[in-house]
Amino acid sequence: MTSVVKIETRPIISLRMVKKCTCEERLHAHAVKRIYDRKTGEHVGWLYEWNTGELVPRWSTAPHSDVVYR
């Protein structure tokens, strides 16, 4: 089964750079799925869900465009 997710490409800033905290800021995340290359089956990263509800990939190598989430 293939999941469709929003791929966020903007950089994640350090929390030390944030002066004020609001409920819309990324404060913490946890891995919810692994990302695999569709053709090779190689593990290429993790999908993280932030406290804001955003889903953001963390690539172990260069970003891939044809992937599956498990």
Distance bins in CASP14 RR format, pairs under 12 A and 6 or more apart:
PFRMAT RR
TARGET T0000
AUTHOR 0000-0000-0000
RMODE 2
METHOD distances of the structure
MODEL  1
1 33 0 0 0 0 0 1 0 0 0 0 0
1 68 0 0 0 0 1 0 0 0 0 0 0
1 69 0 0 0 0 1 0 0 0 0 0 0
1 70 0 0 0 0 1 0 0 0 0 0 0
2 33 0 0 0 0 0 1 0 0 0 0 0
2 35 0 0 0 0 0 1 0 0 0 0 0
2 36 0 0 0 0 0 1 0 0 0 0 0
2 38 0 0 0 0 1 0 0 0 0 0 0
2 66 0 0 0 0 0 1 0 0 0 0 0
2 67 0 0 0 0 1 0 0 0 0 0 0
2 68 1 0 1 0 0 0 0 0 0 0 0
2 69 1 0 0 1 0 0 0 0 0 0 0
2 70 0 0 0 0 1 0 0 0 0 0 0
3 32 0 0 0 0 1 0 0 0 0 0 0
3 33 1 0 0 1 0 0 0 0 0 0 0
3 34 0 0 0 0 0 1 0 0 0 0 0
3 35 0 0 0 0 0 1 0 0 0 0 0
3 36 0 0 0 0 0 1 0 0 0 0 0
3 47 0 0 0 0 1 0 0 0 0 0 0
3 55 0 0 0 0 1 0 0 0 0 0 0
3 57 0 0 0 0 0 1 0 0 0 0 0
3 67 0 0 0 0 1 0 0 0 0 0 0
3 68 1 0 0 1 0 0 0 0 0 0 0
3 69 1 0 1 0 0 0 0 0 0 0 0
3 70 0 0 0 0 1 0 0 0 0 0 0
4 47 0 0 0 0 0 1 0 0 0 0 0
4 55 0 0 0 0 0 1 0 0 0 0 0
4 67 0 0 0 0 0 1 0 0 0 0 0
4 68 0 0 0 0 0 1 0 0 0 0 0
4 69 0 0 0 0 1 0 0 0 0 0 0
5 32 0 0 0 0 1 0 0 0 0 0 0
5 33 0 0 0 0 1 0 0 0 0 0 0
5 35 0 0 0 0 1 0 0 0 0 0 0
5 47 1 0 0 1 0 0 0 0 0 0 0
5 48 0 0 0 0 0 1 0 0 0 0 0
5 49 0 0 0 0 1 0 0 0 0 0 0
5 53 0 0 0 0 0 1 0 0 0 0 0
5 54 0 0 0 0 1 0 0 0 0 0 0
5 55 1 0 1 0 0 0 0 0 0 0 0
5 56 0 0 0 0 1 0 0 0 0 0 0
5 57 1 0 0 1 0 0 0 0 0 0 0
5 67 0 0 0 0 1 0 0 0 0 0 0
5 68 0 0 0 0 0 1 0 0 0 0 0
5 69 1 0 0 1 0 0 0 0 0 0 0
6 47 0 0 0 0 0 1 0 0 0 0 0
6 49 0 0 0 0 0 1 0 0 0 0 0
6 50 0 0 0 0 0 1 0 0 0 0 0
6 52 0 0 0 0 0 1 0 0 0 0 0
6 53 0 0 0 0 1 0 0 0 0 0 0
6 54 1 0 0 1 0 0 0 0 0 0 0
6 55 1 0 1 0 0 0 0 0 0 0 0
6 56 0 0 0 0 1 0 0 0 0 0 0
6 57 0 0 0 0 1 0 0 0 0 0 0
7 35 0 0 0 0 0 1 0 0 0 0 0
7 47 0 0 0 0 1 0 0 0 0 0 0
7 48 0 0 0 0 0 1 0 0 0 0 0
7 54 0 0 0 0 0 1 0 0 0 0 0
7 55 0 0 0 0 1 0 0 0 0 0 0
7 56 1 0 0 1 0 0 0 0 0 0 0
7 57 1 0 0 1 0 0 0 0 0 0 0
7 58 0 0 0 0 0 1 0 0 0 0 0
7 59 0 0 0 0 0 1 0 0 0 0 0
7 63 0 0 0 0 1 0 0 0 0 0 0
7 64 0 0 0 0 0 1 0 0 0 0 0
7 65 0 0 0 0 1 0 0 0 0 0 0
7 67 0 0 0 0 1 0 0 0 0 0 0
7 69 0 0 0 0 0 1 0 0 0 0 0
8 26 0 0 0 0 1 0 0 0 0 0 0
8 29 0 0 0 0 0 1 0 0 0 0 0
8 47 0 0 0 0 0 1 0 0 0 0 0
8 48 0 0 0 0 1 0 0 0 0 0 0
8 49 0 0 0 0 0 1 0 0 0 0 0
8 50 0 0 0 0 1 0 0 0 0 0 0
8 52 0 0 0 0 0 1 0 0 0 0 0
8 53 0 0 0 0 0 1 0 0 0 0 0
8 54 1 0 0 1 0 0 0 0 0 0 0
8 55 1 0 0 1 0 0 0 0 0 0 0
8 56 1 0 1 0 0 0 0 0 0 0 0
8 57 1 0 0 1 0 0 0 0 0 0 0
8 58 0 0 0 0 0 1 0 0 0 0 0
8 59 0 0 0 0 0 1 0 0 0 0 0
8 63 0 0 0 0 0 1 0 0 0 0 0
9 54 0 0 0 0 0 1 0 0 0 0 0
9 56 0 0 0 0 1 0 0 0 0 0 0
9 57 0 0 0 0 1 0 0 0 0 0 0
9 59 0 0 0 0 0 1 0 0 0 0 0
9 63 1 0 0 1 0 0 0 0 0 0 0
9 65 0 0 0 0 0 1 0 0 0 0 0
10 26 0 0 0 0 0 1 0 0 0 0 0
10 54 0 0 0 0 0 1 0 0 0 0 0
10 56 0 0 0 0 1 0 0 0 0 0 0
11 17 0 0 0 0 0 1 0 0 0 0 0
11 26 0 0 0 0 0 1 0 0 0 0 0
11 56 0 0 0 0 0 1 0 0 0 0 0
11 58 0 0 0 0 0 1 0 0 0 0 0
12 18 0 0 0 0 0 1 0 0 0 0 0
12 25 0 0 0 0 0 1 0 0 0 0 0
12 26 1 0 0 1 0 0 0 0 0 0 0
12 27 0 0 0 0 0 1 0 0 0 0 0
12 28 0 0 0 0 0 1 0 0 0 0 0
12 29 0 0 0 0 1 0 0 0 0 0 0
12 48 0 0 0 0 1 0 0 0 0 0 0
12 50 0 0 0 0 1 0 0 0 0 0 0
12 52 0 0 0 0 0 1 0 0 0 0 0
12 54 0 0 0 0 0 1 0 0 0 0 0
12 56 1 0 0 1 0 0 0 0 0 0 0
12 57 0 0 0 0 0 1 0 0 0 0 0
12 58 0 0 0 0 1 0 0 0 0 0 0
13 19 0 0 0 0 0 1 0 0 0 0 0
13 25 0 0 0 0 1 0 0 0 0 0 0
13 26 0 0 0 0 1 0 0 0 0 0 0
13 27 0 0 0 0 0 1 0 0 0 0 0
14 26 0 0 0 0 0 1 0 0 0 0 0
15 21 0 0 0 0 1 0 0 0 0 0 0
15 25 0 0 0 0 1 0 0 0 0 0 0
15 26 0 0 0 0 1 0 0 0 0 0 0
15 27 1 0 0 1 0 0 0 0 0 0 0
15 28 0 0 0 0 1 0 0 0 0 0 0
15 29 0 0 0 0 0 1 0 0 0 0 0
15 50 0 0 0 0 0 1 0 0 0 0 0
15 51 0 0 0 0 0 1 0 0 0 0 0
17 25 0 0 0 0 0 1 0 0 0 0 0
17 26 0 0 0 0 0 1 0 0 0 0 0
18 24 0 0 0 0 0 1 0 0 0 0 0
18 25 1 0 0 1 0 0 0 0 0 0 0
18 26 0 0 0 0 1 0 0 0 0 0 0
18 27 0 0 0 0 1 0 0 0 0 0 0
19 25 0 0 0 0 0 1 0 0 0 0 0
20 27 0 0 0 0 0 1 0 0 0 0 0
21 27 1 0 0 1 0 0 0 0 0 0 0
21 28 0 0 0 0 0 1 0 0 0 0 0
21 51 0 0 0 0 0 1 0 0 0 0 0
21 52 0 0 0 0 0 1 0 0 0 0 0
22 51 0 0 0 0 0 1 0 0 0 0 0
22 52 0 0 0 0 1 0 0 0 0 0 0
23 50 0 0 0 0 0 1 0 0 0 0 0
23 51 0 0 0 0 1 0 0 0 0 0 0
23 52 1 0 0 1 0 0 0 0 0 0 0
23 53 0 0 0 0 0 1 0 0 0 0 0
24 50 0 0 0 0 0 1 0 0 0 0 0
24 51 0 0 0 0 1 0 0 0 0 0 0
24 52 1 0 1 0 0 0 0 0 0 0 0
24 53 0 0 0 0 0 1 0 0 0 0 0
24 54 0 0 0 0 1 0 0 0 0 0 0
25 50 0 0 0 0 1 0 0 0 0 0 0
25 51 0 0 0 0 1 0 0 0 0 0 0
25 52 1 0 0 1 0 0 0 0 0 0 0
25 53 0 0 0 0 0 1 0 0 0 0 0
25 54 0 0 0 0 0 1 0 0 0 0 0
26 48 0 0 0 0 1 0 0 0 0 0 0
26 49 0 0 0 0 0 1 0 0 0 0 0
26 50 1 0 1 0 0 0 0 0 0 0 0
26 51 1 0 0 1 0 0 0 0 0 0 0
26 52 1 0 1 0 0 0 0 0 0 0 0
26 53 0 0 0 0 1 0 0 0 0 0 0
26 54 1 0 0 1 0 0 0 0 0 0 0
26 55 0 0 0 0 0 1 0 0 0 0 0
26 56 0 0 0 0 1 0 0 0 0 0 0
27 50 1 0 0 1 0 0 0 0 0 0 0
27 51 1 0 1 0 0 0 0 0 0 0 0
27 52 0 0 0 0 1 0 0 0 0 0 0
27 53 0 0 0 0 0 1 0 0 0 0 0
27 54 0 0 0 0 0 1 0 0 0 0 0
28 48 0 0 0 0 1 0 0 0 0 0 0
28 49 0 0 0 0 1 0 0 0 0 0 0
28 50 1 0 0 1 0 0 0 0 0 0 0
28 51 1 0 1 0 0 0 0 0 0 0 0
28 52 0 0 0 0 1 0 0 0 0 0 0
28 53 0 0 0 0 0 1 0 0 0 0 0
28 54 0 0 0 0 0 1 0 0 0 0 0
29 46 0 0 0 0 1 0 0 0 0 0 0
29 47 0 0 0 0 1 0 0 0 0 0 0
29 48 1 0 1 0 0 0 0 0 0 0 0
29 49 1 0 0 1 0 0 0 0 0 0 0
29 50 1 0 1 0 0 0 0 0 0 0 0
29 51 1 0 0 1 0 0 0 0 0 0 0
29 52 0 0 0 0 1 0 0 0 0 0 0
29 53 0 0 0 0 1 0 0 0 0 0 0
29 54 0 0 0 0 1 0 0 0 0 0 0
29 55 0 0 0 0 1 0 0 0 0 0 0
29 56 1 0 0 1 0 0 0 0 0 0 0
29 57 0 0 0 0 0 1 0 0 0 0 0
29 58 0 0 0 0 1 0 0 0 0 0 0
30 46 0 0 0 0 1 0 0 0 0 0 0
30 47 0 0 0 0 0 1 0 0 0 0 0
30 48 1 0 0 1 0 0 0 0 0 0 0
30 49 1 0 0 1 0 0 0 0 0 0 0
30 50 0 0 0 0 1 0 0 0 0 0 0
30 51 0 0 0 0 1 0 0 0 0 0 0
30 53 0 0 0 0 0 1 0 0 0 0 0
30 55 0 0 0 0 0 1 0 0 0 0 0
30 56 0 0 0 0 0 1 0 0 0 0 0
30 58 0 0 0 0 0 1 0 0 0 0 0
31 45 0 0 0 0 1 0 0 0 0 0 0
31 46 1 0 1 0 0 0 0 0 0 0 0
31 47 1 0 0 1 0 0 0 0 0 0 0
31 48 1 0 1 0 0 0 0 0 0 0 0
31 49 0 0 0 0 1 0 0 0 0 0 0
31 50 0 0 0 0 0 1 0 0 0 0 0
31 55 0 0 0 0 0 1 0 0 0 0 0
31 56 0 0 0 0 0 1 0 0 0 0 0
31 57 0 0 0 0 0 1 0 0 0 0 0
31 58 1 0 0 1 0 0 0 0 0 0 0
31 60 0 0 0 0 0 1 0 0 0 0 0
31 69 0 0 0 0 0 1 0 0 0 0 0
31 70 0 0 0 0 0 1 0 0 0 0 0
32 45 0 0 0 0 0 1 0 0 0 0 0
32 46 0 0 0 0 1 0 0 0 0 0 0
32 47 1 0 1 0 0 0 0 0 0 0 0
32 48 1 0 0 1 0 0 0 0 0 0 0
32 49 1 0 1 0 0 0 0 0 0 0 0
32 50 0 0 0 0 0 1 0 0 0 0 0
32 53 0 0 0 0 0 1 0 0 0 0 0
32 54 0 0 0 0 0 1 0 0 0 0 0
32 55 1 0 0 1 0 0 0 0 0 0 0
32 56 0 0 0 0 0 1 0 0 0 0 0
32 57 0 0 0 0 0 1 0 0 0 0 0
32 58 0 0 0 0 0 1 0 0 0 0 0
32 69 0 0 0 0 1 0 0 0 0 0 0
32 70 0 0 0 0 0 1 0 0 0 0 0
33 43 0 0 0 0 0 1 0 0 0 0 0
33 45 0 0 0 0 1 0 0 0 0 0 0
33 46 1 0 0 1 0 0 0 0 0 0 0
33 47 1 0 1 0 0 0 0 0 0 0 0
33 48 0 0 0 0 1 0 0 0 0 0 0
33 49 0 0 0 0 1 0 0 0 0 0 0
33 55 0 0 0 0 1 0 0 0 0 0 0
33 56 0 0 0 0 0 1 0 0 0 0 0
33 57 0 0 0 0 1 0 0 0 0 0 0
33 58 0 0 0 0 0 1 0 0 0 0 0
33 67 0 0 0 0 0 1 0 0 0 0 0
33 68 0 0 0 0 1 0 0 0 0 0 0
33 69 1 0 1 0 0 0 0 0 0 0 0
33 70 1 0 0 1 0 0 0 0 0 0 0
34 41 0 0 0 0 0 1 0 0 0 0 0
34 42 0 0 0 0 0 1 0 0 0 0 0
34 43 1 0 1 0 0 0 0 0 0 0 0
34 44 0 0 0 0 1 0 0 0 0 0 0
34 45 1 0 0 1 0 0 0 0 0 0 0
34 46 1 0 1 0 0 0 0 0 0 0 0
34 47 1 0 0 1 0 0 0 0 0 0 0
34 48 0 0 0 0 0 1 0 0 0 0 0
34 57 0 0 0 0 0 1 0 0 0 0 0
34 58 0 0 0 0 0 1 0 0 0 0 0
34 59 0 0 0 0 0 1 0 0 0 0 0
34 60 0 0 0 0 1 0 0 0 0 0 0
34 67 0 0 0 0 1 0 0 0 0 0 0
34 68 0 0 0 0 1 0 0 0 0 0 0
34 69 1 0 0 1 0 0 0 0 0 0 0
34 70 1 0 1 0 0 0 0 0 0 0 0
35 41 0 0 0 0 0 1 0 0 0 0 0
35 42 0 0 0 0 1 0 0 0 0 0 0
35 43 1 0 0 1 0 0 0 0 0 0 0
35 44 1 0 1 0 0 0 0 0 0 0 0
35 45 1 0 1 0 0 0 0 0 0 0 0
35 46 1 0 0 1 0 0 0 0 0 0 0
35 47 1 0 1 0 0 0 0 0 0 0 0
35 48 0 0 0 0 0 1 0 0 0 0 0
35 55 0 0 0 0 0 1 0 0 0 0 0
35 56 0 0 0 0 0 1 0 0 0 0 0
35 57 1 0 1 0 0 0 0 0 0 0 0
35 58 0 0 0 0 1 0 0 0 0 0 0
35 59 1 0 0 1 0 0 0 0 0 0 0
35 60 0 0 0 0 1 0 0 0 0 0 0
35 61 0 0 0 0 0 1 0 0 0 0 0
35 63 0 0 0 0 1 0 0 0 0 0 0
35 64 1 0 0 1 0 0 0 0 0 0 0
35 65 0 0 0 0 0 1 0 0 0 0 0
35 66 0 0 0 0 0 1 0 0 0 0 0
35 67 1 0 1 0 0 0 0 0 0 0 0
35 68 1 0 0 1 0 0 0 0 0 0 0
35 69 1 0 1 0 0 0 0 0 0 0 0
35 70 0 0 0 0 1 0 0 0 0 0 0
36 42 1 0 0 1 0 0 0 0 0 0 0
36 43 1 0 1 0 0 0 0 0 0 0 0
36 44 1 0 0 1 0 0 0 0 0 0 0
36 45 0 0 0 0 1 0 0 0 0 0 0
36 46 0 0 0 0 0 1 0 0 0 0 0
36 47 0 0 0 0 0 1 0 0 0 0 0
36 57 0 0 0 0 0 1 0 0 0 0 0
36 59 0 0 0 0 0 1 0 0 0 0 0
36 60 0 0 0 0 0 1 0 0 0 0 0
36 64 0 0 0 0 1 0 0 0 0 0 0
36 66 0 0 0 0 0 1 0 0 0 0 0
36 67 1 0 0 1 0 0 0 0 0 0 0
36 68 1 0 1 0 0 0 0 0 0 0 0
36 69 1 0 0 1 0 0 0 0 0 0 0
36 70 1 0 0 1 0 0 0 0 0 0 0
37 43 0 0 0 0 1 0 0 0 0 0 0
37 44 1 0 1 0 0 0 0 0 0 0 0
37 45 0 0 0 0 1 0 0 0 0 0 0
37 59 0 0 0 0 0 1 0 0 0 0 0
37 60 0 0 0 0 0 1 0 0 0 0 0
37 61 0 0 0 0 1 0 0 0 0 0 0
37 62 0 0 0 0 0 1 0 0 0 0 0
37 63 0 0 0 0 0 1 0 0 0 0 0
37 64 1 0 1 0 0 0 0 0 0 0 0
37 65 0 0 0 0 1 0 0 0 0 0 0
37 66 1 0 0 1 0 0 0 0 0 0 0
37 67 1 0 0 1 0 0 0 0 0 0 0
37 68 0 0 0 0 1 0 0 0 0 0 0
37 69 0 0 0 0 0 1 0 0 0 0 0
37 70 0 0 0 0 0 1 0 0 0 0 0
38 44 0 0 0 0 1 0 0 0 0 0 0
38 64 0 0 0 0 1 0 0 0 0 0 0
38 65 0 0 0 0 1 0 0 0 0 0 0
38 66 1 0 1 0 0 0 0 0 0 0 0
38 67 1 0 1 0 0 0 0 0 0 0 0
38 68 1 0 1 0 0 0 0 0 0 0 0
38 69 0 0 0 0 0 1 0 0 0 0 0
38 70 0 0 0 0 0 1 0 0 0 0 0
39 64 0 0 0 0 1 0 0 0 0 0 0
39 65 0 0 0 0 0 1 0 0 0 0 0
39 66 1 0 0 1 0 0 0 0 0 0 0
39 67 0 0 0 0 1 0 0 0 0 0 0
39 68 0 0 0 0 0 1 0 0 0 0 0
40 61 0 0 0 0 0 1 0 0 0 0 0
40 64 0 0 0 0 1 0 0 0 0 0 0
40 66 0 0 0 0 1 0 0 0 0 0 0
40 67 0 0 0 0 0 1 0 0 0 0 0
40 68 0 0 0 0 0 1 0 0 0 0 0
41 64 0 0 0 0 0 1 0 0 0 0 0
41 66 0 0 0 0 0 1 0 0 0 0 0
41 67 0 0 0 0 1 0 0 0 0 0 0
41 68 0 0 0 0 1 0 0 0 0 0 0
41 70 0 0 0 0 1 0 0 0 0 0 0
42 59 0 0 0 0 0 1 0 0 0 0 0
42 60 0 0 0 0 1 0 0 0 0 0 0
42 61 0 0 0 0 1 0 0 0 0 0 0
42 62 0 0 0 0 0 1 0 0 0 0 0
42 64 0 0 0 0 1 0 0 0 0 0 0
42 66 0 0 0 0 0 1 0 0 0 0 0
42 67 0 0 0 0 1 0 0 0 0 0 0
42 68 0 0 0 0 0 1 0 0 0 0 0
43 58 0 0 0 0 0 1 0 0 0 0 0
43 59 0 0 0 0 0 1 0 0 0 0 0
43 60 1 0 0 1 0 0 0 0 0 0 0
43 61 0 0 0 0 1 0 0 0 0 0 0
43 64 0 0 0 0 0 1 0 0 0 0 0
43 67 0 0 0 0 0 1 0 0 0 0 0
43 68 0 0 0 0 0 1 0 0 0 0 0
43 69 0 0 0 0 0 1 0 0 0 0 0
43 70 0 0 0 0 1 0 0 0 0 0 0
44 57 0 0 0 0 1 0 0 0 0 0 0
44 58 0 0 0 0 0 1 0 0 0 0 0
44 59 1 0 0 1 0 0 0 0 0 0 0
44 60 1 0 1 0 0 0 0 0 0 0 0
44 61 1 0 1 0 0 0 0 0 0 0 0
44 62 0 0 0 0 1 0 0 0 0 0 0
44 63 0 0 0 0 1 0 0 0 0 0 0
44 64 1 0 1 0 0 0 0 0 0 0 0
44 65 0 0 0 0 0 1 0 0 0 0 0
44 66 0 0 0 0 0 1 0 0 0 0 0
44 67 1 0 0 1 0 0 0 0 0 0 0
44 68 0 0 0 0 0 1 0 0 0 0 0
44 69 0 0 0 0 0 1 0 0 0 0 0
44 70 0 0 0 0 0 1 0 0 0 0 0
45 56 0 0 0 0 0 1 0 0 0 0 0
45 57 1 0 0 1 0 0 0 0 0 0 0
45 58 1 0 1 0 0 0 0 0 0 0 0
45 59 1 0 1 0 0 0 0 0 0 0 0
45 60 1 0 1 0 0 0 0 0 0 0 0
45 61 1 0 0 1 0 0 0 0 0 0 0
45 62 0 0 0 0 0 1 0 0 0 0 0
45 63 0 0 0 0 1 0 0 0 0 0 0
45 64 0 0 0 0 1 0 0 0 0 0 0
45 67 0 0 0 0 1 0 0 0 0 0 0
45 68 0 0 0 0 0 1 0 0 0 0 0
45 69 0 0 0 0 1 0 0 0 0 0 0
45 70 0 0 0 0 0 1 0 0 0 0 0
46 55 0 0 0 0 0 1 0 0 0 0 0
46 56 0 0 0 0 1 0 0 0 0 0 0
46 57 1 0 0 1 0 0 0 0 0 0 0
46 58 1 0 1 0 0 0 0 0 0 0 0
46 59 0 0 0 0 1 0 0 0 0 0 0
46 60 1 0 0 1 0 0 0 0 0 0 0
46 67 0 0 0 0 0 1 0 0 0 0 0
46 69 0 0 0 0 1 0 0 0 0 0 0
46 70 0 0 0 0 0 1 0 0 0 0 0
47 53 0 0 0 0 0 1 0 0 0 0 0
47 54 0 0 0 0 0 1 0 0 0 0 0
47 55 1 0 1 0 0 0 0 0 0 0 0
47 56 1 0 0 1 0 0 0 0 0 0 0
47 57 1 0 1 0 0 0 0 0 0 0 0
47 58 1 0 0 1 0 0 0 0 0 0 0
47 59 0 0 0 0 0 1 0 0 0 0 0
47 67 0 0 0 0 1 0 0 0 0 0 0
47 68 0 0 0 0 0 1 0 0 0 0 0
47 69 1 0 1 0 0 0 0 0 0 0 0
47 70 0 0 0 0 1 0 0 0 0 0 0
48 54 0 0 0 0 1 0 0 0 0 0 0
48 55 1 0 0 1 0 0 0 0 0 0 0
48 56 1 0 1 0 0 0 0 0 0 0 0
48 57 1 0 0 1 0 0 0 0 0 0 0
48 58 1 0 1 0 0 0 0 0 0 0 0
48 59 0 0 0 0 0 1 0 0 0 0 0
48 69 0 0 0 0 0 1 0 0 0 0 0
49 55 1 0 1 0 0 0 0 0 0 0 0
49 56 0 0 0 0 1 0 0 0 0 0 0
49 57 0 0 0 0 0 1 0 0 0 0 0
49 58 0 0 0 0 0 1 0 0 0 0 0
49 69 0 0 0 0 0 1 0 0 0 0 0
50 56 1 0 0 1 0 0 0 0 0 0 0
50 57 0 0 0 0 0 1 0 0 0 0 0
50 58 0 0 0 0 0 1 0 0 0 0 0
55 69 0 0 0 0 1 0 0 0 0 0 0
56 63 0 0 0 0 0 1 0 0 0 0 0
57 63 1 0 0 1 0 0 0 0 0 0 0
57 64 0 0 0 0 1 0 0 0 0 0 0
57 65 0 0 0 0 0 1 0 0 0 0 0
57 67 0 0 0 0 1 0 0 0 0 0 0
57 69 0 0 0 0 1 0 0 0 0 0 0
59 65 0 0 0 0 0 1 0 0 0 0 0
59 67 0 0 0 0 1 0 0 0 0 0 0
60 67 0 0 0 0 0 1 0 0 0 0 0
61 67 0 0 0 0 0 1 0 0 0 0 0
END
